[in-house]
Amino acid sequence: MEANIELEQLRREATRFEGERRAWQLLIRAIHLPLYRRIQLLGQLQSANLVSAHRAKRMLCISNTMTPQVKYERDNTVVLRAMKEYLASNPSHGLILMYHRILKGKLCGETRAQKLYIEAGLQLYRRNSKRTERSKRRHLDTALHENATWSMDFMHFRLTNNAAARTLNVLDDFSRECLLIKGGFGTSSLLVAEQLNELVARRGVPAQIRCDNGPEFTGKALAAWASSKGIAIKHTAPFKFYQNGYIERFNLTMRSDLFRWNKFSSLEHFHQVAEDFRYEYNHIRPHQSLGWVTPAAFAAVNRLH
């Protein structure tokens, strides 16, 4: 076995020596040739595989600037097909979210994805809104663990029969998990307290809940329930929506990914689609502020620590 290996190595060395010998024979003839003839000879050496391209250029005194550079064209059909299929099912998602969900570490890098995204014309249409001078904003209080702070807010929508409905959304500020999406026609402080009581029974008691100054959140029934559970209700200042920024950002995602592409015939239909959206938001969709991991994965890791 060792003799066969040594014989094979000797054959390779003899072949390499023979190739270099023939290359040097051609080189001796080409010493006094003009540049264009040496470039032609370089092509003969490369096509015959006598020596490497880099060594052949050194032997013939030809620099890289004297020869045309061959541009490597990548096959982008697989990447473009994956991008178009993803955007067909998620038309409101942009490049960054799509890259971290299906492209990163699998198909291409971020620079290549951005180039293909622009060349294919897959950018989202963005309406240029009028810029107004904004007052100085203060940062939200950072939640240090789960159930430290919940955020809640109402959203309005209409069914296919034009009936007006509202949905109560509840978010955990620490893990960004969507805890509740509950739709209904009538809303009151008592109904909010009942829905939160069911959520507390399976999730645990939060330290505080942040909400706006709507009549459903300032009623006596909700205040009495929160007092009995030892929960502080933290109201934002009037017209200061950024003070409840976590739930406002979730409402924007829900509006663009759920309400924009779906029509609901009834509340039962809404709850079915909304529950699928909530599962995808918590377990599949990565979150930028969490280091591009899902809210459920972020919460699971922090429970271990």
Order of alpha helices (4+ residues) and beta strands (2+ residues): alpha-alpha-alpha-alpha-alpha-alpha-beta-beta-beta-alpha-beta-alpha-beta-alpha-alpha-alpha
